Amino acid sequence: MLSRIAESLFWIGRYVERAEDTARILDVQTQLMLEDPGVDESATCRTLLSIMGVDAPDDGPVSVPTTLELLAYDAQSPVSIAAALAAARESARRARETLSEPLWESINATWRAIPSGRFRALRPPATFRWVRDRAALINGTADATMTRDEGWQFLVLGRSIERADMTARLVATAAIASTGPAPAWTTTLRACGGYEAFLRAYRGQTDRQAAEFLLLDRLFPRSVVHALDRAEDALATLESTGQRAGVRDDAQRLLGRTRTDLVYRSLSDVVVNLPREMERLQHTCAAATEAITQRYFAGSEATEWHGGKVVG
């Protein structure tokens, strides 16, 4: 497969997942601030911007509308939902000849809401619901219409790495918010679409159990371990050299080491400082992306996230 096509499919997976999960994170935080009038809005917004890799304005307090502008509506902000959807459409245009017609149409129709002004006209929570619905349509269309060839593996690889990164950010925001009276973990589980699955699995609800579910559950598709597993599977399929010993692929080594560390370390060691652990995971995702770019791609298309900051 041409590296240009492979790179475009990889970043379609990442950008669509990024838009969806940014909407989920914003949904969590805006709900928490609405439900708990005692929350310091400016401090919470600054923390959220920091986790998402944005330097907050130095002068004066930061409001929810300012945060939503930077992370949702402003197409010029590289970490916004609007920018991610526009980038997904540009990646799809580059790989137009390899996409099915329904997949191209679903991506293009989603992007059209941005220049037309329809996306900006939405207000939360309708914004977040619309983004989740459109991402589900794009992913479902890809699942139903793409052959399971190399292109598919690159799409899933991008989606899985981004999901691990963004679930880590969700867990970090929940860990920070859980120091207050608001039910941060309940809201986070709902944002991930996993609240009912969590209750069926644990029949209870504690912060520790919620963190374990979002980090380590092998059956829940939005858990960090499940996403890392899926990324490793995609890389193994792409490699398929019949190598009998060790792992030659640097990205596969990085992701496998991180997944093993999460699975076999004591959960108490992980949860004692979740924000720091999640930042380490984000750095791993950035390093794995760099390794994939060096091995498979020309490396000129994307804007990537490195830890808590944006690197263009």
SELUM-850534 format. One line per 5 residues: for each residue x, y, z of N, C-alpha, C, CB. Coordinates in pm, whole numbers. Glycine has a CB too. Layout:
X,Y,Z,X,Y,Z,X,Y,Z,X,Y,Z  ...
// end
This chain:
84,-120,0,0,0,0,87,124,0,-95,1,122  49,226,-78,122,351,-80,122,414,59,60,447,-183  239,467,98,248,526,231,151,643,247,392,573,259  126,716,139,31,828,145,-108,780,182,27,901,11  -153,672,121,-286,618,150,-291,562,292,-324,509,49
-186,489,328,-182,429,463,-187,537,570,-56,343,480  -110,644,549,-108,753,646,-243,822,656,0,855,609  -308,843,543,-439,908,545,-542,823,620,-487,934,402  -542,694,597,-637,607,667,-609,603,817,-633,466,609  -481,598,853,-443,601,994,-498,726,1062,-291,596,1009
-484,842,994,-526,967,1056,-676,990,1047,-453,1081,992  -743,930,951,-889,933,955,-936,868,1085,-951,859,832  -880,750,1115,-916,681,1239,-889,766,1361,-841,551,1251  -775,833,1364,-739,914,1480,-825,1038,1492,-594,952,1474  -844,1110,1384,-917,1236,1391,-1063,1217,1428,-907,1309,1258
-1127,1115,1371,-1268,1089,1405,-1279,1052,1553,-1327,976,1316  -1188,967,1599,-1189,929,1741,-1159,1049,1829,-1086,817,1767  -1068,1136,1786,-1034,1254,1864,-1153,1347,1879,-918,1329,1799  -1226,1368,1770,-1344,1454,1776,-1447,1396,1873,-1407,1471,1637  -1473,1266,1861,-1573,1204,1948,-1532,1212,2094,-1594,1058,1908
-1408,1178,2123,-1366,1173,2264,-1349,1312,2324,-1235,1095,2277  -1313,1411,2243,-1312,1548,2293,-1453,1590,2333,-1255,1646,2187  -1551,1552,2252,-1691,1580,2287,-1729,1510,2418,-1787,1536,2174  -1683,1389,2436,-1714,1316,2559,-1650,1383,2681,-1665,1171,2549  -1526,1427,2668,-1458,1494,2778,-1528,1626,2813,-1310,1521,2743
-1563,1704,2711,-1633,1829,2736,-1770,1805,2800,-1650,1908,2606  -1837,1699,2758,-1966,1664,2816,-1952,1636,2965,-2027,1543,2744  -1849,1559,3001,-1823,1527,3141,-1803,1655,3222,-1700,1435,3154  -1713,1740,3174,-1675,1856,3254,-1787,1960,3264,-1552,1920,3194  -1859,1985,3156,-1968,2083,3163,-2080,2033,3253,-2022,2114,3022
-2108,1903,3250,-2209,1848,3340,-2168,1863,3485,-2234,1701,3309  -2041,1835,3514,-1993,1847,3652,-2005,1991,3703,-1847,1800,3663  -1972,2087,3619,-1980,2227,3661,-2124,2273,3679,-1909,2317,3561  -2215,2217,3600,-2356,2251,3615,-2416,2188,3740,-2434,2206,3493  -2375,2064,3770,-2434,1991,3882,-2382,2038,4017,-2408,1844,3867
-2261,2094,4019,-2201,2136,4146,-2171,2285,4141,-2073,2055,4176  -2259,2369,4197,-2237,2514,4191,-2114,2559,4270,-2358,2587,4243  -2060,2471,4354,-1942,2508,4432,-1812,2492,4357,-1937,2427,4555  -1816,2437,4236,-1695,2417,4157,-1639,2551,4110,-1724,2325,4036  -1508,2565,4120,-1440,2684,4069,-1432,2671,3917,-1297,2701,4133
-1516,2748,3847,-1525,2734,3702,-1393,2763,3633,-1632,2826,3647  -1326,2870,3672,-1202,2909,3606,-1093,2804,3627,-1156,3045,3656  -1079,2756,3751,-977,2656,3780,-1004,2527,3705,-969,2629,3930  -1132,2486,3700,-1167,2363,3629,-1139,2376,3480,-1315,2328,3651  -1172,2491,3423,-1147,2514,3280,-998,2516,3250,-1211,2645,3234
-920,2577,3338,-775,2579,3316,-716,2437,3322,-707,2669,3422  -764,2357,3416,-718,2219,3426,-755,2141,3301,-776,2152,3550  -877,2160,3254,-923,2090,3135,-839,2129,3013,-1070,2120,3109  -814,2257,2996,-732,2303,2884,-591,2246,2893,-727,2456,2881  -536,2238,3014,-403,2183,3031,-398,2036,2991,-357,2199,3175
-498,1959,3034,-504,1818,3001,-517,1797,2851,-620,1751,3073  -587,1888,2785,-607,1876,2641,-493,1939,2561,-738,1941,2601  -391,1992,2632,-274,2042,2563,-280,2186,2520,-248,1960,2447  -363,2267,2586,-380,2407,2548,-332,2496,2662,-528,2438,2514  -255,2599,2627,-214,2698,2726,-329,2797,2748,-85,2772,2681
-379,2801,2870,-489,2892,2901,-441,3036,2901,-552,2857,3037  -529,3132,2870,-491,3273,2875,-442,3312,3015,-610,3362,2835  -338,3392,3019,-280,3430,3147,-362,3536,3221,-140,3481,3126  -431,3619,3145,-500,3731,3208,-645,3696,3240,-494,3854,3117  -678,3700,3368,-816,3684,3411,-865,3540,3414,-904,3762,3323
-989,3522,3459,-1048,3388,3469,-1080,3330,3331,-1175,3393,3554  -1092,3198,3327,-1128,3127,3203,-1269,3072,3221,-1024,3011,3171  -1356,3104,3129,-1496,3065,3140,-1526,2942,3055,-1587,3180,3098  -1644,2884,3079,-1688,2770,2999,-1702,2808,2851,-1822,2716,3052  -1764,2922,2816,-1772,2959,2674,-1635,2969,2606,-1843,3090,2659
-1535,3023,2677,-1400,3031,2620,-1343,2893,2596,-1308,3110,2713  -1364,2804,2692,-1314,2667,2679,-1382,2595,2563,-1337,2590,2809  -1513,2612,2551,-1585,2547,2440,-1540,2603,2305,-1737,2566,2457  -1510,2731,2301,-1463,2790,2176,-1330,2726,2135,-1447,2944,2191  -1238,2711,2231,-1107,2655,2200,-1111,2507,2168,-1013,2679,2314
-1197,2433,2238,-1195,2287,2226,-1307,2230,2139,-1204,2226,2362  -1402,2315,2098,-1512,2263,2017,-1530,2338,1887,-1640,2268,2096  -1556,2468,1893,-1609,2540,1778,-1506,2606,1687,-1702,2642,1825  -1392,2645,1740,-1296,2723,1663,-1215,2632,1570,-1202,2802,1755  -1239,2641,1441,-1168,2557,1345,-1020,2593,1334,-1233,2569,1208
-980,2711,1383,-840,2751,1381,-764,2698,1502,-830,2902,1376  -834,2648,1602,-769,2589,1719,-735,2444,1687,-859,2599,1846  -607,2405,1688,-570,2271,1640,-623,2156,1723,-422,2261,1634  -672,2183,1845,-723,2076,1929,-875,2072,1933,-668,2089,2069  -941,2154,1852,-1087,2161,1858,-1152,2047,1781,-1135,2294,1804
-1277,2021,1814,-1357,1923,1741,-1370,1964,1594,-1496,1907,1805  -1395,2092,1570,-1409,2140,1433,-1283,2114,1352,-1442,2290,1432  -1166,2138,1412,-1040,2115,1342,-1018,1967,1315,-923,2171,1424  -1055,1881,1411,-1038,1737,1393,-1126,1685,1279,-1070,1662,1523  -1250,1732,1273,-1340,1688,1167,-1293,1739,1031,-1483,1735,1194
-1241,1861,1027,-1188,1914,901,-1065,1835,857,-1153,2063,916  -980,1799,953,-861,1720,920,-898,1579,874,-766,1713,1040  -1001,1521,936,-1047,1388,892,-1096,1394,748,-1160,1337,985  -1167,1500,713,-1216,1514,576,-1100,1532,478,-1313,1632,565  -998,1611,516,-882,1629,429,-807,1498,410,-788,1737,487
-792,1420,517,-729,1288,505,-810,1198,414,-712,1223,643  -944,1205,426,-1030,1123,340,-1017,1166,194,-1177,1134,386  -1002,1296,170,-984,1344,33,-855,1289,-27,-984,1497,29  -749,1282,53,-622,1230,5,-632,1081,-31,-514,1251,110  -718,1010,41,-733,866,18,-864,833,-52,-724,790,149
-918,931,-124,-1052,918,-183,-1068,792,-265,-1082,1038,-269  -965,753,-342,-979,639,-433,-989,506,-362,-863,636,-527  -952,502,-233,-957,376,-159,-1078,366,-67,-830,359,-78  -1152,475,-48,-1266,474,42,-1392,431,-33,-1287,612,106  -1481,364,38,-1612,334,-21,-1691,464,-34,-1689,231,65
-1785,467,-127,-1867,586,-146,-1944,624,-19,-1964,563,-261  -2007,527,50,-2079,566,173,-1987,623,281,-2152,445,230  -1864,571,291,-1772,623,392,-1730,766,359,-1648,533,404  -1695,791,233,-1661,928,192,-1778,1023,217,-1621,932,43  -1898,983,183,-2014,1069,200,-2040,1101,346,-2138,1004,138
-2023,1001,434,-2047,1026,577,-1944,1123,634,-2045,894,655  -1818,1110,593,-1714,1202,641,-1736,1342,583,-1574,1151,602  -1764,1349,454,-1781,1478,388,-1905,1552,441,-1791,1459,236  -2015,1480,460,-2136,1542,512,-2115,1594,654,-2253,1443,509  -2036,1522,734,-2006,1569,869,-1926,1698,864,-1928,1462,947
-1825,1702,778,-1743,1823,766,-1823,1943,717,-1627,1797,672  -1920,1923,629,-1996,2034,573,-2068,2116,679,-2096,1982,472  -2095,2057,793,-2162,2131,900,-2073,2241,957,-2204,2037,1011  -1942,2232,935,-1851,2332,991,-1850,2460,908,-1709,2276,1001  -1816,2455,778,-1817,2581,700,-1956,2640,683,-1756,2559,564
-2060,2556,691,-2197,2608,675,-2244,2683,799,-2292,2494,645  -2176,2664,912,-2215,2730,1036,-2312,2650,1121,-2276,2862,1006  -2358,2536,1070,-2454,2455,1147,-2392,2399,1275,-2507,2340,1061  -2265,2364,1268,-2199,2310,1388,-2188,2416,1497,-2059,2255,1353  -2145,2537,1460,-2133,2644,1559,-2269,2684,1616,-2065,2765,1497
-2375,2666,1538,-2509,2703,1586,-2558,2609,1696,-2608,2703,1470  -2499,2490,1705,-2538,2396,1809,-2486,2444,1944,-2485,2254,1779  -2556,2408,2049,-2513,2441,2183,-2512,2313,2267,-2606,2550,2247  -2420,2307,2365,-2417,2187,2448,-2550,2170,2520,-2301,2193,2550  -2596,2047,2544,-2530,1921,2510,-2557,1871,2368,-2572,1816,2607
-2634,1946,2289,-2663,1902,2151,-2536,1887,2070,-2758,2001,2082  -2438,1974,2093,-2310,1964,2022,-2245,1829,2044,-2215,2075,2067  -2237,1789,2172,-2168,1665,2205,-2244,1543,2150,-2151,1652,2357  -2375,1548,2159,-2456,1438,2106,-2440,1426,1955,-2603,1459,2142  -2438,1540,1885,-2422,1539,1739,-2287,1479,1699,-2436,1682,1683
-2180,1518,1769,-2047,1466,1737,-2042,1316,1760,-1940,1537,1821  -2097,1270,1872,-2097,1126,1898,-2175,1050,1791,-2157,1096,2037  -2289,1104,1751,-2371,1038,1649,-2299,1032,1515,-2505,1112,1633  -2234,1143,1476,-2164,1144,1348,-2042,1050,1350,-2120,1287,1313  -1970,1047,1462,-1856,955,1472,-1903,810,1465,-1779,980,1603
-2016,780,1531,-2070,645,1525,-2110,608,1382,-2192,631,1618  -2166,705,1309,-2204,680,1169,-2080,652,1084,-2282,799,1112  -1976,733,1101,-1854,714,1022,-1789,580,1054,-1755,828,1048  -1775,549,1183,-1712,422,1221,-1796,302,1179,-1689,418,1372  -1927,314,1193,-2014,204,1151,-2010,182,1002,-2156,230,1195
-2004,292,926,-1995,280,781,-1862,216,740,-2009,418,715  -1755,255,806,-1625,193,778,-1628,44,810,-1513,263,858  -1685,8,924,-1693,-133,962,-1772,-214,860,-1756,-146,1100  -1876,-153,803,-1967,-227,715,-1922,-231,570,-2103,-167,723  -1834,-137,529,-1805,-126,386,-1659,-146,348,-1849,6,339
-1567,-151,444,-1426,-167,411,-1384,-313,419,-1340,-83,504  -1306,-356,320,-1247,-489,328,-1138,-490,435,-1189,-533,190  -1115,-605,493,-1018,-614,604,-877,-634,551,-1055,-730,700  -833,-535,472,-699,-540,415,-606,-448,494,-703,-499,266  -491,-412,435,-397,-325,506,-459,-190,539,-272,-306,423
-538,-136,446,-601,-7,472,-687,-10,596,-683,35,354  -764,-115,610,-848,-132,730,-763,-138,856,-934,-260,718  -653,-211,851,-566,-224,968,-509,-88,1008,-452,-322,940  -472,-4,912,-421,129,947,-531,216,1007,-363,197,823  -652,206,956,-763,282,1013,-788,242,1157,-890,260,930
-792,111,1183,-816,61,1319,-698,95,1410,-841,-91,1317  -577,88,1356,-459,123,1435,-467,267,1483,-331,101,1352  -500,359,1392,-513,499,1432,-623,520,1534,-540,585,1311  -739,458,1508,-851,472,1602,-814,419,1740,-974,398,1548  -745,306,1746,-714,243,1874,-613,323,1955,-662,102,1852
-509,374,1890,-411,455,1961,-475,582,2015,-293,490,1869  -557,647,1932,-625,768,1978,-721,738,2092,-700,835,1862  -789,626,2086,-883,590,2192,-811,568,2324,-962,464,2154  -697,501,2320,-619,482,2442,-575,616,2500,-496,394,2414  -528,705,2413,-485,838,2456,-600,917,2517,-426,916,2338
-713,918,2450,-825,1000,2496,-895,940,2617,-924,1019,2383  -899,808,2628,-953,748,2751,-864,785,2869,-964,593,2737  -733,790,2845,-642,834,2950,-674,976,2994,-497,826,2903  -708,1063,2901,-744,1201,2936,-876,1205,3014,-756,1287,2809  -972,1122,2974,-1097,1113,3049,-1073,1067,3192,-1194,1017,2979
-989,966,3208,-958,915,3342,-888,1023,3423,-870,787,3333  -797,1097,3360,-727,1203,3431,-822,1312,3477,-618,1263,3342  -917,1353,3391,-1013,1456,3431,-1102,1407,3543,-1098,1500,3311  -1141,1279,3538,-1225,1223,3644,-1150,1218,3776,-1274,1084,3607  -1022,1181,3770,-942,1172,3892,-927,1308,3958,-805,1113,3863
-910,1412,3876,-898,1547,3931,-1030,1594,3990,-851,1645,3821  -1139,1569,3916,-1271,1615,3962,-1320,1537,4083,-1372,1604,3850  -1272,1414,4102,-1323,1330,4211,-1280,1379,4348,-1278,1188,4193  -1190,1479,4353,-1152,1535,4482,-1263,1621,4541,-1026,1618,4468  -1362,1659,4460,-1476,1738,4507,-1596,1650,4533,-1511,1847,4406
-1711,1712,4563,-1831,1636,4597,-1904,1580,4475,-1923,1722,4674  -1871,1624,4356,-1947,1583,4238,-1916,1438,4202,-1915,1674,4118  -2014,1364,4147,-1995,1223,4112,-1918,1210,3981,-2131,1152,4101  -1788,1240,3984,-1709,1249,3862,-1703,1117,3788,-1569,1298,3894  -1683,1007,3861,-1666,878,3794,-1794,831,3730,-1616,773,3892
-1908,856,3793,-2036,820,3732,-2054,893,3600,-2152,852,3826  -2026,1022,3600,-2040,1100,3478,-1942,1053,3371,-2018,1249,3508  -1820,1019,3411,-1719,972,3317,-1760,839,3254,-1585,959,3385  -1810,749,3336,-1856,620,3283,-1969,639,3184,-1902,529,3398  -2059,731,3213,-2169,758,3120,-2114,818,2990,-2272,854,3183
-2017,908,3002,-1959,969,2883,-1893,865,2794,-1858,1076,2923  -1836,763,2853,-1774,655,2775,-1875,554,2723,-1671,584,2860  -2001,571,2761,-2102,473,2722,-2090,342,2796,-2093,448,2575  -2023,346,2912,-1995,221,2982,-2059,208,3118,-1851,205,2997  -2150,298,3154,-2205,295,3290,-2282,166,3317,-2296,415,3313
-2369,128,3224,-2449,5,3244,-2359,-119,3243,-2558,-7,3135  -2262,-120,3152,-2169,-234,3147,-2088,-243,3276,-2074,-221,3026  -2051,-129,3330,-1977,-127,3456,-2061,-183,3571,-1932,16,3489  -2187,-142,3580,-2273,-191,3687,-2294,-343,3676,-2408,-118,3683  -2307,-392,3553,-2324,-537,3535,-2198,-613,3575,-2361,-569,3391
-2082,-552,3550,-1957,-621,3579,-1922,-617,3727,-1845,-560,3498  -1951,-506,3796,-1904,-488,3933,-2016,-488,4036,-1829,-360,3942  -2138,-464,3995,-2253,-459,4088,-2226,-367,4207,-2286,-600,4138  -2153,-264,4181,-2123,-167,4285,-2063,-44,4219,-2026,-225,4392  -2014,48,4300,-1961,169,4240,-1866,239,4335,-2074,263,4199
-1738,222,4311,-1636,296,4384,-1540,356,4282,-1561,204,4487  -1467,458,4327,-1371,521,4236,-1269,420,4186,-1300,638,4307  -1223,334,4274,-1121,234,4237,-1174,139,4131,-1076,155,4361  -1298,92,4150,-1356,0,4052,-1378,68,3917,-1488,-55,4104  -1421,193,3920,-1442,266,3795,-1310,284,3720,-1507,402,3822
-1205,320,3792,-1073,335,3729,-1026,201,3672,-970,389,3830  -1045,94,3746,-1007,-39,3698,-1081,-75,3570,-1033,-145,3806  -1210,-46,3565,-1291,-77,3448,-1243,0,3326,-1438,-45,3476  -1220,130,3340,-1180,212,3226,-1036,186,3182,-1196,358,3259  -953,140,3274,-814,113,3238,-791,-30,3193,-725,144,3356
-849,-128,3263,-804,-266,3252,-905,-366,3197,-761,-312,3383  -1031,-329,3184,-1131,-427,3142,-1103,-474,2999,-1273,-368,3153  -1084,-603,2980,-1048,-657,2849,-1167,-667,2754,-986,-794,2865  -1289,-657,2807,-1408,-675,2724,-1476,-545,2686,-1505,-763,2795  -1443,-436,2756,-1507,-308,2726,-1426,-236,2618,-1518,-220,2854
-1486,-202,2503,-1408,-152,2389,-1342,-17,2410,-1495,-144,2271  -1383,58,2511,-1320,188,2533,-1219,186,2648,-1425,293,2562  -1191,71,2703,-1088,66,2805,-950,82,2741,-1096,-66,2885  -854,129,2821,-719,150,2770,-658,18,2725,-631,216,2876  -671,-87,2805,-611,-215,2771,-671,-273,2643,-627,-314,2886
-803,-264,2628,-867,-314,2506,-815,-238,2384,-1021,-302,2515  -803,-105,2394,-754,-26,2281,-609,-61,2247,-766,124,2311  -525,-77,2349,-386,-115,2324,-376,-254,2263,-305,-109,2454  -460,-347,2311,-465,-481,2252,-497,-475,2104,-569,-569,2325  -598,-395,2071,-641,-386,1931,-534,-322,1845,-772,-307,1920
-464,-222,1898,-355,-160,1823,-242,-259,1799,-302,-37,1898  -209,-339,1901,-105,-441,1885,-145,-544,1779,-77,-511,2018  -272,-585,1781,-319,-682,1682,-304,-626,1540,-467,-719,1709  -340,-500,1522,-328,-439,1389,-183,-434,1345,-388,-297,1390  -93,-396,1435,49,-392,1401,104,-530,1369,129,-329,1514
60,-630,1446,106,-767,1420,60,-814,1282,55,-862,1528  -63,-778,1244,-115,-815,1112,-36,-745,1002,-264,-780,1101  -5,-618,1022,72,-543,922,214,-595,910,74,-395,958  272,-639,1021,408,-691,1021,413,-827,952,463,-702,1165  345,-924,1009,326,-1060,954,447,-1112,876,205,-1061,863
562,-1106,941,685,-1154,875,721,-1296,915,800,-1061,907  645,-1352,1008,679,-1485,1053,800,-1487,1145,704,-1573,937  834,-1372,1202,949,-1365,1292,928,-1457,1411,971,-1220,1340  1027,-1536,1443,1012,-1641,1544,1050,-1594,1684,1095,-1760,1507  1123,-1486,1695,1169,-1443,1828,1162,-1292,1839,1313,-1492,1855
1117,-1247,1957,1117,-1105,1984,1015,-1026,1903,1251,-1049,1960  1022,-895,1918,936,-803,1845,1024,-700,1777,831,-734,1940  1015,-690,1645,1100,-599,1571,1040,-460,1559,1129,-655,1435  909,-452,1561,840,-324,1540,847,-240,1668,693,-348,1499  904,-119,1659,920,-34,1777,786,7,1836,1001,91,1742
688,39,1751,558,79,1802,491,-36,1878,467,126,1688  499,-156,1822,440,-272,1889,509,-297,2023,451,-397,1800  640,-276,2028,714,-294,2153,669,-192,2258,865,-283,2129  656,-67,2217,615,38,2310,475,12,2366,618,173,2240  380,-20,2276,243,-41,2320,232,-168,2405,149,-51,2199
304,-273,2366,299,-397,2442,357,-382,2581,371,-506,2369  466,-306,2591,528,-285,2722,434,-206,2813,663,-210,2707  369,-105,2758,276,-24,2838,155,-106,2881,230,98,2759  100,-184,2787,-15,-268,2821,21,-368,2930,-67,-342,2697  138,-433,2917,181,-531,3017,201,-465,3152,310,-600,2973
259,-346,3152,281,-274,3277,150,-244,3347,358,-144,3250  48,-202,3270,-82,-174,3328,-147,-300,3384,-174,-110,3224  -139,-408,3309,-208,-532,3347,-145,-594,3470,-206,-632,3232  -13,-593,3479,54,-669,3584,96,-586,3705,174,-736,3528  92,-455,3694,119,-375,3813,0,-379,3907,152,-230,3775
27,-356,4034,-81,-344,4130,-166,-222,4095,-26,-332,4275  -299,-239,4097,-387,-127,4068,-365,-12,4166,-533,-171,4071  -330,-45,4289,-304,60,4389,-189,149,4346,-273,-3,4526  -88,91,4285,26,170,4238,-14,265,4125,139,79,4192  -110,221,4043,-153,301,3929,-241,417,3974,-227,215,3826
-338,387,4062,-439,488,4097,-387,590,4198,-562,421,4153  -273,565,4259,-223,659,4359,-194,796,4297,-98,604,4426  -160,797,4169,-139,925,4099,-183,908,3954,12,971,4107  -313,900,3937,-367,873,3803,-329,978,3699,-517,864,3811  -339,1109,3729,-302,1206,3626,-161,1185,3571,-313,1345,3680
-64,1156,3659,73,1134,3613,83,1007,3531,170,1128,3732  16,899,3576,19,774,3501,-45,791,3364,-53,663,3579  -152,868,3357,-219,889,3229,-134,976,3136,-356,954,3250  -56,1068,3194,35,1146,3111,143,1058,3051,98,1260,3193  192,963,3128,291,867,3076,231,787,2961,338,771,3188
106,747,2975,41,672,2868,28,757,2742,-98,624,2914  -3,884,2758,-14,973,2642,122,987,2572,-65,1111,2686  230,994,2648,364,1000,2589,394,871,2511,471,1023,2699  350,758,2564,369,632,2492,295,633,2360,323,515,2578  171,681,2360,93,688,2235,162,779,2134,-50,739,2263
219,891,2181,290,982,2091,416,916,2036,327,1112,2165  489,844,2122,612,777,2076,579,665,1977,690,720,2195  469,591,2003,428,485,1911,387,544,1776,312,404,1971  319,658,1779,280,725,1654,403,766,1574,193,848,1684  503,818,1643,627,857,1576,695,735,1513,723,926,1674
696,622,1587,757,500,1534,682,449,1411,762,391,1642  548,456,1415,467,413,1300,494,504,1181,316,415,1336  502,634,1206,529,729,1099,664,701,1033,526,873,1153  766,677,1114,898,650,1060,902,519,979,1001,643,1173  825,422,1021,829,290,955,743,284,830,783,183,1052
624,348,833,528,326,726,495,449,641,402,273,784  512,570,697,456,688,632,564,785,586,361,759,727  520,879,502,606,990,465,620,1089,581,552,1061,340  519,1093,666,527,1173,789,499,1320,772,660,1158,848  427,1358,667,407,1501,641,265,1548,662,447,1532,502
172,1458,690,31,1497,685,-24,1553,814,-50,1380,646  10,1495,927,-73,1512,1045,-16,1610,1147,-94,1381,1111  -105,1657,1232,-71,1726,1355,-94,1629,1469,-154,1858,1373  9,1601,1546,-2,1497,1647,2,1556,1787,109,1394,1629  -43,1477,1882,-39,1517,2021,77,1449,2089,-171,1484,2093
150,1525,2167,264,1470,2241,242,1499,2388,400,1529,2191  210,1395,2465,180,1415,2606,65,1511,2625,301,1465,2679  87,1614,2705,-18,1711,2730,-11,1833,2641,-12,1753,2872  80,1832,2542,94,1948,2455,71,1908,2310,233,2011,2471  47,2009,2228,27,1986,2086,156,2016,2012,-89,2072,2032
194,1925,1925,312,1946,1844,271,1940,1699,422,1841,1874  297,2048,1621,255,2052,1482,364,1999,1391,218,2192,1442
// end
